[in-house]
Amino acid sequence: MGILDTVGEIAGAVAAVEAAEKVDPDAGLLTKGIAAVAGFKGAGALESLVEKKEDESGEQASDTDNAAPQA
């Protein structure tokens, strides 16, 4: 899923730049660049968090499936 990860990060960067322009219509290039980097990194971090949560929930489900029934 390498290309999908990159597309998500780019979308995060674009969204952050758009948000910066809405907050400050006269935003300079430096402000837009910082917003783009923050959005790119933020989207990657958010995606990693979601994957981690999915892995944890998958492990918990398999643990309960493999548990011996109590009698």
Biopython code that builds the backbone (N, CA, C, O; Angstrom):
import numpy as np
from Bio.PDB.StructureBuilder import StructureBuilder

atoms = [
    (1, "MET", "N", (0.809, -1.192, 0.000)),
    (1, "MET", "CA", (0.000, 0.000, 0.000)),
    (1, "MET", "C", (0.853, 1.258, 0.000)),
    (1, "MET", "O", (0.422, 2.286, 0.522)),
    (2, "GLY", "N", (2.027, 1.208, -0.559)),
    (2, "GLY", "CA", (2.923, 2.348, -0.562)),
    (2, "GLY", "C", (2.360, 3.546, -1.303)),
    (2, "GLY", "O", (2.472, 4.676, -0.828)),
    (3, "ILE", "N", (1.752, 3.313, -2.470)),
    (3, "ILE", "CA", (1.226, 4.431, -3.251)),
    (3, "ILE", "C", (0.016, 5.041, -2.563)),
    (3, "ILE", "O", (-0.173, 6.257, -2.616)),
    (4, "LEU", "N", (-0.801, 4.226, -1.921)),
    (4, "LEU", "CA", (-1.973, 4.750, -1.216)),
    (4, "LEU", "C", (-1.550, 5.574, -0.001)),
    (4, "LEU", "O", (-2.187, 6.575, 0.326)),
    (5, "ASP", "N", (-0.489, 5.157, 0.658)),
    (5, "ASP", "CA", (0.032, 5.928, 1.786)),
    (5, "ASP", "C", (0.481, 7.312, 1.321)),
    (5, "ASP", "O", (0.188, 8.320, 1.964)),
    (6, "THR", "N", (1.189, 7.345, 0.205)),
    (6, "THR", "CA", (1.690, 8.602, -0.333)),
    (6, "THR", "C", (0.544, 9.511, -0.768)),
    (6, "THR", "O", (0.581, 10.720, -0.540)),
    (7, "VAL", "N", (-0.468, 8.924, -1.393)),
    (7, "VAL", "CA", (-1.622, 9.721, -1.824)),
    (7, "VAL", "C", (-2.328, 10.326, -0.611)),
    (7, "VAL", "O", (-2.749, 11.483, -0.654)),
    (8, "GLY", "N", (-2.460, 9.561, 0.460)),
    (8, "GLY", "CA", (-3.077, 10.078, 1.679)),
    (8, "GLY", "C", (-2.273, 11.203, 2.293)),
    (8, "GLY", "O", (-2.835, 12.188, 2.773)),
    (9, "GLU", "N", (-0.955, 11.060, 2.279)),
    (9, "GLU", "CA", (-0.094, 12.103, 2.835)),
    (9, "GLU", "C", (-0.158, 13.373, 1.990)),
    (9, "GLU", "O", (-0.158, 14.479, 2.531)),
    (10, "ILE", "N", (-0.212, 13.221, 0.676)),
    (10, "ILE", "CA", (-0.324, 14.390, -0.209)),
    (10, "ILE", "C", (-1.666, 15.083, 0.006)),
    (10, "ILE", "O", (-1.740, 16.312, 0.025)),
    (11, "ALA", "N", (-2.723, 14.293, 0.167)),
    (11, "ALA", "CA", (-4.041, 14.879, 0.431)),
    (11, "ALA", "C", (-4.026, 15.657, 1.745)),
    (11, "ALA", "O", (-4.636, 16.721, 1.844)),
    (12, "GLY", "N", (-3.339, 15.135, 2.741)),
    (12, "GLY", "CA", (-3.206, 15.845, 4.009)),
    (12, "GLY", "C", (-2.468, 17.157, 3.843)),
    (12, "GLY", "O", (-2.835, 18.162, 4.451)),
    (13, "ALA", "N", (-1.433, 17.152, 3.026)),
    (13, "ALA", "CA", (-0.662, 18.370, 2.782)),
    (13, "ALA", "C", (-1.510, 19.416, 2.067)),
    (13, "ALA", "O", (-1.480, 20.594, 2.423)),
    (14, "VAL", "N", (-2.261, 18.988, 1.064)),
    (14, "VAL", "CA", (-3.116, 19.912, 0.315)),
    (14, "VAL", "C", (-4.190, 20.495, 1.221)),
    (14, "VAL", "O", (-4.467, 21.694, 1.175)),
    (15, "ALA", "N", (-4.793, 19.644, 2.041)),
    (15, "ALA", "CA", (-5.834, 20.119, 2.963)),
    (15, "ALA", "C", (-5.266, 21.132, 3.958)),
    (15, "ALA", "O", (-5.926, 22.118, 4.284)),
    (16, "ALA", "N", (-4.056, 20.894, 4.437)),
    (16, "ALA", "CA", (-3.439, 21.817, 5.391)),
    (16, "ALA", "C", (-3.129, 23.163, 4.741)),
    (16, "ALA", "O", (-3.301, 24.206, 5.372)),
    (17, "VAL", "N", (-2.683, 23.153, 3.512)),
    (17, "VAL", "CA", (-2.397, 24.407, 2.806)),
    (17, "VAL", "C", (-3.697, 25.172, 2.569)),
    (17, "VAL", "O", (-3.747, 26.388, 2.754)),
    (18, "GLU", "N", (-4.743, 24.464, 2.162)),
    (18, "GLU", "CA", (-6.040, 25.124, 1.960)),
    (18, "GLU", "C", (-6.551, 25.739, 3.258)),
    (18, "GLU", "O", (-7.082, 26.849, 3.260)),
    (19, "ALA", "N", (-6.388, 25.017, 4.353)),
    (19, "ALA", "CA", (-6.827, 25.539, 5.653)),
    (19, "ALA", "C", (-6.023, 26.775, 6.038)),
    (19, "ALA", "O", (-6.577, 27.735, 6.572)),
    (20, "ALA", "N", (-4.733, 26.755, 5.771)),
    (20, "ALA", "CA", (-3.894, 27.917, 6.083)),
    (20, "ALA", "C", (-4.319, 29.127, 5.258)),
    (20, "ALA", "O", (-4.319, 30.253, 5.757)),
    (21, "GLU", "N", (-4.682, 28.897, 3.999)),
    (21, "GLU", "CA", (-5.132, 29.999, 3.154)),
    (21, "GLU", "C", (-6.478, 30.554, 3.616)),
    (21, "GLU", "O", (-6.732, 31.752, 3.497)),
    (22, "LYS", "N", (-7.336, 29.684, 4.141)),
    (22, "LYS", "CA", (-8.637, 30.147, 4.650)),
    (22, "LYS", "C", (-8.460, 30.988, 5.912)),
    (22, "LYS", "O", (-9.136, 32.001, 6.095)),
    (23, "VAL", "N", (-7.543, 30.557, 6.779)),
    (23, "VAL", "CA", (-7.296, 31.291, 8.017)),
    (23, "VAL", "C", (-6.607, 32.615, 7.732)),
    (23, "VAL", "O", (-6.967, 33.646, 8.300)),
    (24, "ASP", "N", (-5.616, 32.583, 6.848)),
    (24, "ASP", "CA", (-4.863, 33.796, 6.521)),
    (24, "ASP", "C", (-4.753, 33.912, 4.997)),
    (24, "ASP", "O", (-3.859, 33.318, 4.394)),
    (25, "PRO", "N", (-5.663, 34.678, 4.372)),
    (25, "PRO", "CA", (-5.627, 34.801, 2.907)),
    (25, "PRO", "C", (-4.308, 35.372, 2.380)),
    (25, "PRO", "O", (-3.952, 35.134, 1.226)),
    (26, "ASP", "N", (-3.593, 36.110, 3.201)),
    (26, "ASP", "CA", (-2.316, 36.685, 2.781)),
    (26, "ASP", "C", (-1.131, 35.846, 3.246)),
    (26, "ASP", "O", (-0.026, 36.363, 3.409)),
    (27, "ALA", "N", (-1.360, 34.559, 3.458)),
    (27, "ALA", "CA", (-0.295, 33.669, 3.937)),
    (27, "ALA", "C", (0.846, 33.634, 2.929)),
    (27, "ALA", "O", (0.639, 33.559, 1.717)),
    (28, "GLY", "N", (2.047, 33.689, 3.469)),
    (28, "GLY", "CA", (3.222, 33.671, 2.620)),
    (28, "GLY", "C", (3.632, 32.255, 2.242)),
    (28, "GLY", "O", (3.040, 31.272, 2.688)),
    (29, "LEU", "N", (4.648, 32.180, 1.419)),
    (29, "LEU", "CA", (5.143, 30.894, 0.947)),
    (29, "LEU", "C", (5.665, 30.040, 2.105)),
    (29, "LEU", "O", (5.464, 28.826, 2.126)),
    (30, "LEU", "N", (6.331, 30.675, 3.061)),
    (30, "LEU", "CA", (6.862, 29.942, 4.208)),
    (30, "LEU", "C", (5.726, 29.324, 5.030)),
    (30, "LEU", "O", (5.812, 28.167, 5.442)),
    (31, "THR", "N", (4.675, 30.093, 5.264)),
    (31, "THR", "CA", (3.531, 29.591, 6.026)),
    (31, "THR", "C", (2.878, 28.423, 5.302)),
    (31, "THR", "O", (2.537, 27.415, 5.921)),
    (32, "LYS", "N", (2.704, 28.555, 3.998)),
    (32, "LYS", "CA", (2.098, 27.476, 3.211)),
    (32, "LYS", "C", (2.992, 26.240, 3.200)),
    (32, "LYS", "O", (2.504, 25.112, 3.255)),
    (33, "GLY", "N", (4.293, 26.457, 3.130)),
    (33, "GLY", "CA", (5.227, 25.330, 3.147)),
    (33, "GLY", "C", (5.199, 24.592, 4.469)),
    (33, "GLY", "O", (5.211, 23.361, 4.501)),
    (34, "ILE", "N", (5.160, 25.335, 5.553)),
    (34, "ILE", "CA", (5.090, 24.714, 6.881)),
    (34, "ILE", "C", (3.778, 23.953, 7.037)),
    (34, "ILE", "O", (3.756, 22.855, 7.594)),
    (35, "ALA", "N", (2.690, 24.532, 6.548)),
    (35, "ALA", "CA", (1.394, 23.852, 6.616)),
    (35, "ALA", "C", (1.422, 22.565, 5.804)),
    (35, "ALA", "O", (0.878, 21.547, 6.233)),
    (36, "ALA", "N", (2.052, 22.606, 4.633)),
    (36, "ALA", "CA", (2.127, 21.409, 3.793)),
    (36, "ALA", "C", (2.913, 20.301, 4.478)),
    (36, "ALA", "O", (2.499, 19.141, 4.465)),
    (37, "VAL", "N", (4.035, 20.652, 5.071)),
    (37, "VAL", "CA", (4.846, 19.641, 5.769)),
    (37, "VAL", "C", (4.091, 19.088, 6.967)),
    (37, "VAL", "O", (4.108, 17.882, 7.214)),
    (38, "ALA", "N", (3.427, 19.967, 7.710)),
    (38, "ALA", "CA", (2.656, 19.509, 8.873)),
    (38, "ALA", "C", (1.520, 18.595, 8.436)),
    (38, "ALA", "O", (1.276, 17.569, 9.070)),
    (39, "GLY", "N", (0.827, 18.951, 7.369)),
    (39, "GLY", "CA", (-0.259, 18.113, 6.872)),
    (39, "GLY", "C", (0.244, 16.776, 6.374)),
    (39, "GLY", "O", (-0.395, 15.749, 6.601)),
    (40, "PHE", "N", (1.386, 16.774, 5.696)),
    (40, "PHE", "CA", (1.982, 15.540, 5.176)),
    (40, "PHE", "C", (2.358, 14.606, 6.321)),
    (40, "PHE", "O", (2.024, 13.421, 6.307)),
    (41, "LYS", "N", (3.058, 15.157, 7.312)),
    (41, "LYS", "CA", (3.482, 14.352, 8.463)),
    (41, "LYS", "C", (2.287, 13.928, 9.312)),
    (41, "LYS", "O", (2.243, 12.806, 9.815)),
    (42, "GLY", "N", (1.324, 14.825, 9.467)),
    (42, "GLY", "CA", (0.140, 14.521, 10.267)),
    (42, "GLY", "C", (-0.688, 13.400, 9.662)),
    (42, "GLY", "O", (-1.177, 12.528, 10.380)),
    (43, "ALA", "N", (-0.846, 13.419, 8.361)),
    (43, "ALA", "CA", (-1.600, 12.362, 7.690)),
    (43, "ALA", "C", (-0.887, 11.023, 7.839)),
    (43, "ALA", "O", (-1.527, 9.992, 8.047)),
    (44, "GLY", "N", (0.428, 11.042, 7.731)),
    (44, "GLY", "CA", (1.194, 9.803, 7.911)),
    (44, "GLY", "C", (1.080, 9.271, 9.326)),
    (44, "GLY", "O", (0.941, 8.065, 9.530)),
    (45, "ALA", "N", (1.137, 10.161, 10.301)),
    (45, "ALA", "CA", (1.011, 9.749, 11.703)),
    (45, "ALA", "C", (-0.378, 9.222, 11.992)),
    (45, "ALA", "O", (-0.533, 8.237, 12.715)),
    (46, "LEU", "N", (-1.384, 9.867, 11.436)),
    (46, "LEU", "CA", (-2.760, 9.420, 11.648)),
    (46, "LEU", "C", (-2.975, 8.043, 11.029)),
    (46, "LEU", "O", (-3.635, 7.187, 11.619)),
    (47, "GLU", "N", (-2.428, 7.838, 9.860)),
    (47, "GLU", "CA", (-2.559, 6.541, 9.196)),
    (47, "GLU", "C", (-1.852, 5.450, 10.000)),
    (47, "GLU", "O", (-2.366, 4.337, 10.114)),
    (48, "SER", "N", (-0.701, 5.752, 10.547)),
    (48, "SER", "CA", (0.017, 4.781, 11.379)),
    (48, "SER", "C", (-0.781, 4.436, 12.627)),
    (48, "SER", "O", (-0.821, 3.278, 13.044)),
    (49, "LEU", "N", (-1.413, 5.435, 13.222)),
    (49, "LEU", "CA", (-2.233, 5.204, 14.411)),
    (49, "LEU", "C", (-3.417, 4.300, 14.084)),
    (49, "LEU", "O", (-3.740, 3.394, 14.852)),
    (50, "VAL", "N", (-4.057, 4.541, 12.960)),
    (50, "VAL", "CA", (-5.194, 3.711, 12.552)),
    (50, "VAL", "C", (-4.749, 2.278, 12.308)),
    (50, "VAL", "O", (-5.420, 1.339, 12.735)),
    (51, "GLU", "N", (-3.623, 2.101, 11.624)),
    (51, "GLU", "CA", (-3.113, 0.756, 11.369)),
    (51, "GLU", "C", (-2.774, 0.047, 12.677)),
    (51, "GLU", "O", (-3.031, -1.148, 12.820)),
    (52, "LYS", "N", (-2.197, 0.779, 13.631)),
    (52, "LYS", "CA", (-1.848, 0.197, 14.928)),
    (52, "LYS", "C", (-3.103, -0.255, 15.652)),
    (52, "LYS", "O", (-3.135, -1.348, 16.217)),
    (53, "LYS", "N", (-4.148, 0.585, 15.639)),
    (53, "LYS", "CA", (-5.410, 0.238, 16.301)),
    (53, "LYS", "C", (-6.050, -0.978, 15.639)),
    (53, "LYS", "O", (-6.610, -1.833, 16.324)),
    (54, "GLU", "N", (-5.971, -1.060, 14.300)),
    (54, "GLU", "CA", (-6.531, -2.211, 13.586)),
    (54, "GLU", "C", (-5.780, -3.486, 13.949)),
    (54, "GLU", "O", (-6.387, -4.541, 14.134)),
    (55, "ASP", "N", (-4.460, -3.384, 14.050)),
    (55, "ASP", "CA", (-3.657, -4.546, 14.422)),
    (55, "ASP", "C", (-3.990, -5.004, 15.837)),
    (55, "ASP", "O", (-4.118, -6.201, 16.094)),
    (56, "GLU", "N", (-4.131, -4.047, 16.754)),
    (56, "GLU", "CA", (-4.458, -4.395, 18.142)),
    (56, "GLU", "C", (-5.829, -5.045, 18.239)),
    (56, "GLU", "O", (-5.998, -6.018, 18.973)),
    (57, "SER", "N", (-6.808, -4.525, 17.513)),
    (57, "SER", "CA", (-8.146, -5.097, 17.572)),
    (57, "SER", "C", (-8.165, -6.472, 16.909)),
    (57, "SER", "O", (-8.911, -7.353, 17.337)),
    (58, "GLY", "N", (-7.366, -6.662, 15.885)),
    (58, "GLY", "CA", (-7.263, -7.973, 15.241)),
    (58, "GLY", "C", (-6.627, -8.996, 16.170)),
    (58, "GLY", "O", (-7.048, -10.152, 16.199)),
    (59, "GLU", "N", (-5.617, -8.580, 16.929)),
    (59, "GLU", "CA", (-4.975, -9.479, 17.879)),
    (59, "GLU", "C", (-5.928, -9.828, 19.016)),
    (59, "GLU", "O", (-5.960, -10.974, 19.464)),
    (60, "GLN", "N", (-6.698, -8.863, 19.485)),
    (60, "GLN", "CA", (-7.644, -9.128, 20.565)),
    (60, "GLN", "C", (-8.731, -10.083, 20.098)),
    (60, "GLN", "O", (-9.160, -10.953, 20.855)),
    (61, "ALA", "N", (-9.178, -9.928, 18.860)),
    (61, "ALA", "CA", (-10.209, -10.815, 18.337)),
    (61, "ALA", "C", (-9.666, -12.236, 18.201)),
    (61, "ALA", "O", (-10.372, -13.197, 18.509)),
    (62, "SER", "N", (-8.433, -12.380, 17.748)),
    (62, "SER", "CA", (-7.865, -13.719, 17.605)),
    (62, "SER", "C", (-7.568, -14.344, 18.969)),
    (62, "SER", "O", (-7.635, -15.563, 19.128)),
    (63, "ASP", "N", (-7.238, -13.499, 19.955)),
    (63, "ASP", "CA", (-7.008, -14.027, 21.302)),
    (63, "ASP", "C", (-8.290, -14.586, 21.904)),
    (63, "ASP", "O", (-8.269, -15.633, 22.550)),
    (64, "THR", "N", (-9.392, -13.898, 21.698)),
    (64, "THR", "CA", (-10.664, -14.383, 22.243)),
    (64, "THR", "C", (-11.164, -15.589, 21.461)),
    (64, "THR", "O", (-11.842, -16.446, 22.028)),
    (65, "ASP", "N", (-10.847, -15.677, 20.177)),
    (65, "ASP", "CA", (-11.247, -16.825, 19.372)),
    (65, "ASP", "C", (-10.456, -18.071, 19.769)),
    (65, "ASP", "O", (-10.981, -19.183, 19.720)),
    (66, "ASN", "N", (-9.198, -17.886, 20.162)),
    (66, "ASN", "CA", (-8.329, -19.012, 20.491)),
    (66, "ASN", "C", (-8.384, -19.406, 21.960)),
    (66, "ASN", "O", (-7.780, -20.402, 22.356)),
    (67, "ALA", "N", (-9.084, -18.653, 22.753)),
    (67, "ALA", "CA", (-9.148, -18.943, 24.181)),
    (67, "ALA", "C", (-9.958, -20.228, 24.419)),
    (67, "ALA", "O", (-10.976, -20.476, 23.773)),
    (68, "ALA", "N", (-9.470, -21.022, 25.359)),
    (68, "ALA", "CA", (-10.179, -22.253, 25.693)),
    (68, "ALA", "C", (-11.439, -21.919, 26.478)),
    (68, "ALA", "O", (-11.412, -21.059, 27.358)),
    (69, "PRO", "N", (-12.531, -22.584, 26.170)),
    (69, "PRO", "CA", (-13.762, -22.296, 26.907)),
    (69, "PRO", "C", (-13.633, -22.710, 28.370)),
    (69, "PRO", "O", (-13.060, -23.753, 28.686)),
    (70, "GLN", "N", (-14.164, -21.893, 29.235)),
    (70, "GLN", "CA", (-14.135, -22.159, 30.677)),
    (70, "GLN", "C", (-15.347, -23.018, 31.025)),
    (70, "GLN", "O", (-16.471, -22.731, 30.613)),
    (71, "ALA", "N", (-15.097, -24.071, 31.786)),
    (71, "ALA", "CA", (-16.228, -24.934, 32.160)),
    (71, "ALA", "C", (-16.456, -24.894, 33.646)),
    (71, "ALA", "O", (-17.364, -25.556, 34.149)),
]
sb = StructureBuilder()
sb.init_structure("model")
sb.init_model(0)
sb.init_chain("A")
sb.init_seg("    ")
for serial, (resi, resn, name, xyz) in enumerate(atoms, 1):
    if name == "N":
        sb.init_residue(resn, " ", resi, " ")
    sb.init_atom(name, np.array(xyz, "f"), 0.0, 1.0, " ", f" {name:<3s}", serial, name[0])
structure = sb.get_structure()
